[in-house]
Amino acid sequence: MTRFEIVAHRGITGGAPENTLPAFLSAVELGADAIELDVRLTADRVPVVYHYYYLDQHTDAAGAVFDRTYEQLQAVRVRGESGIDGRGEKIPALTEVLAALGGRIGLEIEIKGPEPEAPAIIAEVLRRYPSIWETIEITSYEPALLLSVREHCPGLTVDLLYPRSEAWMKPDVVAYEAVQRARLARARAVHLHPSQLSEETVAAVRAHGIDIHAWEVNDLPALETALALGIPRICTDRFQQAWEFRRRIV
């Protein structure tokens, strides 16, 4: 395989804060195959796009997302990691992202949870956009959340996110646990970190009919490993590097 899809993790953030509409639109303009975005629930159960529990680290506000209503969050402005993005950007609702980007680029939507009702609430939004379901995959570290999404949106693709391995874990345990958790979720694919990618692990997972994607593919060795193992989709914080690497090999 000489081509893989490139997912821009939380958008392309060189000129805009992560998980904001400008960062996502930049990914569209620069030719990413998909964007990854994180969804949390507000206090009044509106799905919004924000990675962290707390607002303090990347916005001009403080406190937890789950303690703020959607209306209250409209006054919050997201800053980039450097803190010098000037005007900042607002935290978008999931509906805004789907309306602005649906059908223009693939969407990898991570349900952060942990609310049991999160899948039903998010599914209610997704059911308004059936024509773009083929461009969407729902991800989560929690099999139960993915199972619930499948119940509420039959036919929508779900993929399991698998965390970094603990120090004691060898490839056989990584593969076994990834397979069993993916089976619990009835997931199409499991997303592994580059440090977990090996011929042994990839073969063991694929033997169960489960595909493998990779996350945090942020350097050349990781790109080369993903290519050698035939990983069809990688998620990266360094889109330009991945795009140039793919261009050279195609």
Contacts in CASP RR format, 6 or more apart in sequence:
PFRMAT RR
TARGET T0000
AUTHOR 0000-0000-0000
METHOD contacts of the structure
MODEL  1
MTRFEIVAHRGITGGAPENTLPAFLSAVELGADAIELDVRLTADRVPVVY
HYYYLDQHTDAAGAVFDRTYEQLQAVRVRGESGIDGRGEKIPALTEVLAA
LGGRIGLEIEIKGPEPEAPAIIAEVLRRYPSIWETIEITSYEPALLLSVR
EHCPGLTVDLLYPRSEAWMKPDVVAYEAVQRARLARARAVHLHPSQLSEE
TVAAVRAHGIDIHAWEVNDLPALETALALGIPRICTDRFQQAWEFRRRIV
1 227 0 8 1.000
1 230 0 8 1.000
1 232 0 8 1.000
2 227 0 8 1.000
2 249 0 8 1.000
2 250 0 8 1.000
3 246 0 8 1.000
3 249 0 8 1.000
3 250 0 8 1.000
4 226 0 8 1.000
4 227 0 8 1.000
4 230 0 8 1.000
4 231 0 8 1.000
4 232 0 8 1.000
4 233 0 8 1.000
4 234 0 8 1.000
4 246 0 8 1.000
5 33 0 8 1.000
5 34 0 8 1.000
5 232 0 8 1.000
5 233 0 8 1.000
5 234 0 8 1.000
6 32 0 8 1.000
6 33 0 8 1.000
6 34 0 8 1.000
6 233 0 8 1.000
6 234 0 8 1.000
6 236 0 8 1.000
6 239 0 8 1.000
6 242 0 8 1.000
6 243 0 8 1.000
6 246 0 8 1.000
7 32 0 8 1.000
7 33 0 8 1.000
7 34 0 8 1.000
7 35 0 8 1.000
7 36 0 8 1.000
7 108 0 8 1.000
7 233 0 8 1.000
7 234 0 8 1.000
7 235 0 8 1.000
7 236 0 8 1.000
8 23 0 8 1.000
8 27 0 8 1.000
8 30 0 8 1.000
8 32 0 8 1.000
8 34 0 8 1.000
8 35 0 8 1.000
8 36 0 8 1.000
8 235 0 8 1.000
8 236 0 8 1.000
8 239 0 8 1.000
9 18 0 8 1.000
9 36 0 8 1.000
9 215 0 8 1.000
9 216 0 8 1.000
9 235 0 8 1.000
9 236 0 8 1.000
9 237 0 8 1.000
10 18 0 8 1.000
10 19 0 8 1.000
10 23 0 8 1.000
10 35 0 8 1.000
10 36 0 8 1.000
10 37 0 8 1.000
10 38 0 8 1.000
10 51 0 8 1.000
10 237 0 8 1.000
11 18 0 8 1.000
11 19 0 8 1.000
11 23 0 8 1.000
11 24 0 8 1.000
11 26 0 8 1.000
11 27 0 8 1.000
11 32 0 8 1.000
11 35 0 8 1.000
11 36 0 8 1.000
11 37 0 8 1.000
11 239 0 8 1.000
12 23 0 8 1.000
12 26 0 8 1.000
12 27 0 8 1.000
12 30 0 8 1.000
12 32 0 8 1.000
12 239 0 8 1.000
13 23 0 8 1.000
13 80 0 8 1.000
13 81 0 8 1.000
13 237 0 8 1.000
14 23 0 8 1.000
14 26 0 8 1.000
15 22 0 8 1.000
15 23 0 8 1.000
15 26 0 8 1.000
15 85 0 8 1.000
16 22 0 8 1.000
16 23 0 8 1.000
16 26 0 8 1.000
16 80 0 8 1.000
16 85 0 8 1.000
16 89 0 8 1.000
17 23 0 8 1.000
17 58 0 8 1.000
17 78 0 8 1.000
17 79 0 8 1.000
17 80 0 8 1.000
17 85 0 8 1.000
17 88 0 8 1.000
17 89 0 8 1.000
18 51 0 8 1.000
18 58 0 8 1.000
18 78 0 8 1.000
18 80 0 8 1.000
18 81 0 8 1.000
19 37 0 8 1.000
19 38 0 8 1.000
19 49 0 8 1.000
19 50 0 8 1.000
19 51 0 8 1.000
19 78 0 8 1.000
19 91 0 8 1.000
19 92 0 8 1.000
20 49 0 8 1.000
20 78 0 8 1.000
20 89 0 8 1.000
20 90 0 8 1.000
20 91 0 8 1.000
20 92 0 8 1.000
21 89 0 8 1.000
21 92 0 8 1.000
21 96 0 8 1.000
21 97 0 8 1.000
21 100 0 8 1.000
22 89 0 8 1.000
23 89 0 8 1.000
24 35 0 8 1.000
24 37 0 8 1.000
24 97 0 8 1.000
24 100 0 8 1.000
24 101 0 8 1.000
24 105 0 8 1.000
25 100 0 8 1.000
25 101 0 8 1.000
27 35 0 8 1.000
27 105 0 8 1.000
27 239 0 8 1.000
28 101 0 8 1.000
28 104 0 8 1.000
28 105 0 8 1.000
30 239 0 8 1.000
30 240 0 8 1.000
30 243 0 8 1.000
31 243 0 8 1.000
32 105 0 8 1.000
32 239 0 8 1.000
32 243 0 8 1.000
33 105 0 8 1.000
33 106 0 8 1.000
33 233 0 8 1.000
34 105 0 8 1.000
34 106 0 8 1.000
34 107 0 8 1.000
34 108 0 8 1.000
34 135 0 8 1.000
34 233 0 8 1.000
35 101 0 8 1.000
35 105 0 8 1.000
35 106 0 8 1.000
35 107 0 8 1.000
35 108 0 8 1.000
36 108 0 8 1.000
36 110 0 8 1.000
36 139 0 8 1.000
36 235 0 8 1.000
37 49 0 8 1.000
37 97 0 8 1.000
37 107 0 8 1.000
37 108 0 8 1.000
37 109 0 8 1.000
37 110 0 8 1.000
38 49 0 8 1.000
38 50 0 8 1.000
38 51 0 8 1.000
38 110 0 8 1.000
38 112 0 8 1.000
39 47 0 8 1.000
39 48 0 8 1.000
39 49 0 8 1.000
39 94 0 8 1.000
39 109 0 8 1.000
39 110 0 8 1.000
39 111 0 8 1.000
39 112 0 8 1.000
39 118 0 8 1.000
39 122 0 8 1.000
40 47 0 8 1.000
40 48 0 8 1.000
40 50 0 8 1.000
40 53 0 8 1.000
40 65 0 8 1.000
40 66 0 8 1.000
40 112 0 8 1.000
40 113 0 8 1.000
41 47 0 8 1.000
41 48 0 8 1.000
41 65 0 8 1.000
41 66 0 8 1.000
41 113 0 8 1.000
41 115 0 8 1.000
41 118 0 8 1.000
41 121 0 8 1.000
42 48 0 8 1.000
42 65 0 8 1.000
42 66 0 8 1.000
42 68 0 8 1.000
42 69 0 8 1.000
42 70 0 8 1.000
42 73 0 8 1.000
43 66 0 8 1.000
43 67 0 8 1.000
43 68 0 8 1.000
43 69 0 8 1.000
43 72 0 8 1.000
44 69 0 8 1.000
44 70 0 8 1.000
44 71 0 8 1.000
45 117 0 8 1.000
45 121 0 8 1.000
46 69 0 8 1.000
46 70 0 8 1.000
46 93 0 8 1.000
47 93 0 8 1.000
47 94 0 8 1.000
47 95 0 8 1.000
47 118 0 8 1.000
47 121 0 8 1.000
47 122 0 8 1.000
47 125 0 8 1.000
48 65 0 8 1.000
48 70 0 8 1.000
48 73 0 8 1.000
48 91 0 8 1.000
48 92 0 8 1.000
48 93 0 8 1.000
48 94 0 8 1.000
49 91 0 8 1.000
49 92 0 8 1.000
49 93 0 8 1.000
49 94 0 8 1.000
49 97 0 8 1.000
50 65 0 8 1.000
50 78 0 8 1.000
50 91 0 8 1.000
51 58 0 8 1.000
51 112 0 8 1.000
52 58 0 8 1.000
52 65 0 8 1.000
53 64 0 8 1.000
53 65 0 8 1.000
53 66 0 8 1.000
54 62 0 8 1.000
54 63 0 8 1.000
54 64 0 8 1.000
54 65 0 8 1.000
55 61 0 8 1.000
55 62 0 8 1.000
55 63 0 8 1.000
55 64 0 8 1.000
55 65 0 8 1.000
55 68 0 8 1.000
55 76 0 8 1.000
56 62 0 8 1.000
56 63 0 8 1.000
58 78 0 8 1.000
58 79 0 8 1.000
58 80 0 8 1.000
58 81 0 8 1.000
59 76 0 8 1.000
59 77 0 8 1.000
59 78 0 8 1.000
59 79 0 8 1.000
59 91 0 8 1.000
60 76 0 8 1.000
60 77 0 8 1.000
60 79 0 8 1.000
61 68 0 8 1.000
61 75 0 8 1.000
61 76 0 8 1.000
65 73 0 8 1.000
68 76 0 8 1.000
70 93 0 8 1.000
73 90 0 8 1.000
73 91 0 8 1.000
74 90 0 8 1.000
76 90 0 8 1.000
76 91 0 8 1.000
77 87 0 8 1.000
77 88 0 8 1.000
77 89 0 8 1.000
77 90 0 8 1.000
78 88 0 8 1.000
78 89 0 8 1.000
78 90 0 8 1.000
78 91 0 8 1.000
79 85 0 8 1.000
79 86 0 8 1.000
79 88 0 8 1.000
80 88 0 8 1.000
94 109 0 8 1.000
94 122 0 8 1.000
94 125 0 8 1.000
95 125 0 8 1.000
95 128 0 8 1.000
97 107 0 8 1.000
98 107 0 8 1.000
98 125 0 8 1.000
98 126 0 8 1.000
98 128 0 8 1.000
98 129 0 8 1.000
98 132 0 8 1.000
101 107 0 8 1.000
102 129 0 8 1.000
102 132 0 8 1.000
102 135 0 8 1.000
103 131 0 8 1.000
103 132 0 8 1.000
103 135 0 8 1.000
105 135 0 8 1.000
106 135 0 8 1.000
106 136 0 8 1.000
107 132 0 8 1.000
107 135 0 8 1.000
107 136 0 8 1.000
107 137 0 8 1.000
108 136 0 8 1.000
108 137 0 8 1.000
108 139 0 8 1.000
108 159 0 8 1.000
108 235 0 8 1.000
109 122 0 8 1.000
109 136 0 8 1.000
109 137 0 8 1.000
109 138 0 8 1.000
109 139 0 8 1.000
110 138 0 8 1.000
110 139 0 8 1.000
110 140 0 8 1.000
110 161 0 8 1.000
111 118 0 8 1.000
111 119 0 8 1.000
111 122 0 8 1.000
111 138 0 8 1.000
111 139 0 8 1.000
111 140 0 8 1.000
111 142 0 8 1.000
111 145 0 8 1.000
111 146 0 8 1.000
111 149 0 8 1.000
112 118 0 8 1.000
112 140 0 8 1.000
113 140 0 8 1.000
113 142 0 8 1.000
113 145 0 8 1.000
114 142 0 8 1.000
114 145 0 8 1.000
116 144 0 8 1.000
116 148 0 8 1.000
118 145 0 8 1.000
119 145 0 8 1.000
119 146 0 8 1.000
119 148 0 8 1.000
119 149 0 8 1.000
119 151 0 8 1.000
119 152 0 8 1.000
120 148 0 8 1.000
120 152 0 8 1.000
122 138 0 8 1.000
122 149 0 8 1.000
123 148 0 8 1.000
123 149 0 8 1.000
123 152 0 8 1.000
123 153 0 8 1.000
124 152 0 8 1.000
126 133 0 8 1.000
126 136 0 8 1.000
126 153 0 8 1.000
126 156 0 8 1.000
127 152 0 8 1.000
127 153 0 8 1.000
133 153 0 8 1.000
133 155 0 8 1.000
133 156 0 8 1.000
136 156 0 8 1.000
136 157 0 8 1.000
137 157 0 8 1.000
137 158 0 8 1.000
137 159 0 8 1.000
137 188 0 8 1.000
138 146 0 8 1.000
138 149 0 8 1.000
138 156 0 8 1.000
138 157 0 8 1.000
138 158 0 8 1.000
138 159 0 8 1.000
139 146 0 8 1.000
139 158 0 8 1.000
139 159 0 8 1.000
139 160 0 8 1.000
139 161 0 8 1.000
139 191 0 8 1.000
140 146 0 8 1.000
140 149 0 8 1.000
140 158 0 8 1.000
140 160 0 8 1.000
140 161 0 8 1.000
140 185 0 8 1.000
141 160 0 8 1.000
141 161 0 8 1.000
141 162 0 8 1.000
141 163 0 8 1.000
143 160 0 8 1.000
143 181 0 8 1.000
143 182 0 8 1.000
143 184 0 8 1.000
143 185 0 8 1.000
143 187 0 8 1.000
144 184 0 8 1.000
146 158 0 8 1.000
146 159 0 8 1.000
146 160 0 8 1.000
146 185 0 8 1.000
146 186 0 8 1.000
146 187 0 8 1.000
147 184 0 8 1.000
147 185 0 8 1.000
147 186 0 8 1.000
149 156 0 8 1.000
149 158 0 8 1.000
150 156 0 8 1.000
150 158 0 8 1.000
150 186 0 8 1.000
157 188 0 8 1.000
158 185 0 8 1.000
158 186 0 8 1.000
158 187 0 8 1.000
158 188 0 8 1.000
159 187 0 8 1.000
159 188 0 8 1.000
159 189 0 8 1.000
159 190 0 8 1.000
159 191 0 8 1.000
159 213 0 8 1.000
160 178 0 8 1.000
160 181 0 8 1.000
160 182 0 8 1.000
160 185 0 8 1.000
160 187 0 8 1.000
160 189 0 8 1.000
160 190 0 8 1.000
160 191 0 8 1.000
161 190 0 8 1.000
161 191 0 8 1.000
161 215 0 8 1.000
162 174 0 8 1.000
162 177 0 8 1.000
162 178 0 8 1.000
162 181 0 8 1.000
162 190 0 8 1.000
162 191 0 8 1.000
162 192 0 8 1.000
162 193 0 8 1.000
162 196 0 8 1.000
163 193 0 8 1.000
164 193 0 8 1.000
164 195 0 8 1.000
164 196 0 8 1.000
165 173 0 8 1.000
165 174 0 8 1.000
165 193 0 8 1.000
165 195 0 8 1.000
165 196 0 8 1.000
169 177 0 8 1.000
171 196 0 8 1.000
171 198 0 8 1.000
171 200 0 8 1.000
171 201 0 8 1.000
171 204 0 8 1.000
172 200 0 8 1.000
172 204 0 8 1.000
174 192 0 8 1.000
174 196 0 8 1.000
174 201 0 8 1.000
175 200 0 8 1.000
175 201 0 8 1.000
175 204 0 8 1.000
175 205 0 8 1.000
176 204 0 8 1.000
178 190 0 8 1.000
178 192 0 8 1.000
178 196 0 8 1.000
178 201 0 8 1.000
178 205 0 8 1.000
178 210 0 8 1.000
179 190 0 8 1.000
179 204 0 8 1.000
179 205 0 8 1.000
179 208 0 8 1.000
179 210 0 8 1.000
181 190 0 8 1.000
182 189 0 8 1.000
182 190 0 8 1.000
182 205 0 8 1.000
182 208 0 8 1.000
182 210 0 8 1.000
183 208 0 8 1.000
183 210 0 8 1.000
187 210 0 8 1.000
188 210 0 8 1.000
188 211 0 8 1.000
189 210 0 8 1.000
189 211 0 8 1.000
189 212 0 8 1.000
189 213 0 8 1.000
190 205 0 8 1.000
190 210 0 8 1.000
190 211 0 8 1.000
190 212 0 8 1.000
190 213 0 8 1.000
191 212 0 8 1.000
191 213 0 8 1.000
191 214 0 8 1.000
191 215 0 8 1.000
191 235 0 8 1.000
192 201 0 8 1.000
192 212 0 8 1.000
192 213 0 8 1.000
192 214 0 8 1.000
192 215 0 8 1.000
193 214 0 8 1.000
193 215 0 8 1.000
193 216 0 8 1.000
194 214 0 8 1.000
194 216 0 8 1.000
194 217 0 8 1.000
194 221 0 8 1.000
194 222 0 8 1.000
194 225 0 8 1.000
194 226 0 8 1.000
197 212 0 8 1.000
197 214 0 8 1.000
197 225 0 8 1.000
197 226 0 8 1.000
197 229 0 8 1.000
197 231 0 8 1.000
199 229 0 8 1.000
202 212 0 8 1.000
202 229 0 8 1.000
202 230 0 8 1.000
202 231 0 8 1.000
205 212 0 8 1.000
206 212 0 8 1.000
211 232 0 8 1.000
212 229 0 8 1.000
212 231 0 8 1.000
213 231 0 8 1.000
213 232 0 8 1.000
213 233 0 8 1.000
213 234 0 8 1.000
213 235 0 8 1.000
214 222 0 8 1.000
214 226 0 8 1.000
214 231 0 8 1.000
214 233 0 8 1.000
214 234 0 8 1.000
214 235 0 8 1.000
215 234 0 8 1.000
215 235 0 8 1.000
216 222 0 8 1.000
216 235 0 8 1.000
216 236 0 8 1.000
216 237 0 8 1.000
217 223 0 8 1.000
217 226 0 8 1.000
217 234 0 8 1.000
217 235 0 8 1.000
217 236 0 8 1.000
217 242 0 8 1.000
218 236 0 8 1.000
218 237 0 8 1.000
218 238 0 8 1.000
218 241 0 8 1.000
219 238 0 8 1.000
219 241 0 8 1.000
220 241 0 8 1.000
220 245 0 8 1.000
222 234 0 8 1.000
223 234 0 8 1.000
223 241 0 8 1.000
223 242 0 8 1.000
223 245 0 8 1.000
226 234 0 8 1.000
227 249 0 8 1.000
234 242 0 8 1.000
236 242 0 8 1.000
END
